[in-house]
Amino acid sequence: MGLYTFQRQFRTVSSEGYEIREDNQRIGRVDLHFAMENVYATIVLEIELEESEVAQIIEEIDDNLVVTASVKREDLNVWVYQGREVGFYTDEFLNEEFGDEEELGDELDPAEDAPSVR
């Protein structure tokens, strides 16, 4: 068994998202996107790791998550970031905190002030 474990958070037709855990503690997450012949992964680590440890995580993702998916895999392309979770937002939360979608959309729409494209 590998050093890291993966707890699935979501699954769609062409993507999956997992928490990355070490000793039952979350240390990051990985989102996998399955294209025709390539698999794209985005890893966000919440702790600082040596490059060899990052390579071990990638290897375990490839061996335990990518290989088990029923897609053809020519190449695995991986982006790795280090950061922390700021929050998890849903429509319901945003509507309760900031008003309905129309009001929120008006506040956040930068296209309103942009010149029109012809």
N, C-alpha and C positions, 0 to 999 in steps of 0.2 A: 504494500500500500504506500502511496506517495506521502510526502510531507504535508501537502496542502489538500484541503477538501473544498468542494464547490457546492453551494446550495442554490438551486435554481430559483430565480425570482419571477421570471416571465418566459414565455415561449410564444412565438408567432410562426407563420408559415416559413419565414426566411431569416429569423433571428432568435437569439436566446440571450438572457442576462442572468448572471450568477454573482453571488457573494463569494469572495475568496477568503477562506478561513485557515488559520494556523492555530493548532491547539485550542480549538473551539472559540477563537477570537477572530472577529472580522478584521482583515487587514487590507481589504480592497474589493473591487468588483471588476468583472469583465463582461463586455457586451460582444457577442459574436454575430456576424452578419454573413449569411451564406449566399454567395453569388453563383453564377453558372459553373465556374471552374476554380474560383478562389474563395478563400475564407478570410474575412477581415475581422480583426479583434481590436478592441480598445480596452486597455487595462488602466484603471486608476488605483494606485496604491496609497494607502493611508499612513504607511510607515516607510521609513527609509531602508532600502535593501541594497546589498551589493549586487553588481551586475550578474554575478554567477547565480545569485538567488532569483533574480528576475528571469534569467534563462531557465532555471528549474521550473518556475511557475509556467512559463510559456510551454515548456516540454510537457508538463502535466496537463495543461489545457489541450494541447494537441493530442496527447495519448488518451485522455479520459473524456473529452467533450467533442472535439472535432472529428476524430476517427469514428466515434460511435454514431455520428449523424449520418443520415442516408443521403449524402451529397458527394459528388465527385470533388476531390481536393487536389488541385495542381499546385497551389501555393498558399501559404498562411502568411498574411501580412498583419503585423502587430504594431500598434502605437501604444506606448507606455507613458503614463503621466503620474506625477506624485501630487497629492492634494488631500483635502478633507471634505467630508459631506457638509454642506451648508444647510440643506433641508430637503424635504420631499413634498412637492406641491401637487395638489389636485385642483380640478375646476371648482369643486365644492369649497375647498379652503380659500381659494383666491376670490370667489364670489362673496363668501362670508366676510373676508377681511377687507376687500377693496371694492365691493359692489358688483353689479351684474356685468356680464361679458361686454355689453355695448359700452358702458362707462369705462371699463378697464381698457378696452380696445382703443377708445378715443385717446386715452392718456398715453398709451404705448405705441401709437401708430406714427412712426417717423415719416412715412410717405406723405402725410398730410401737408408738411411744409416743403417737401421736395418738389422741384420743377417737374412738370409733366414730360413724359417721353413721347416723341412723335415718330 
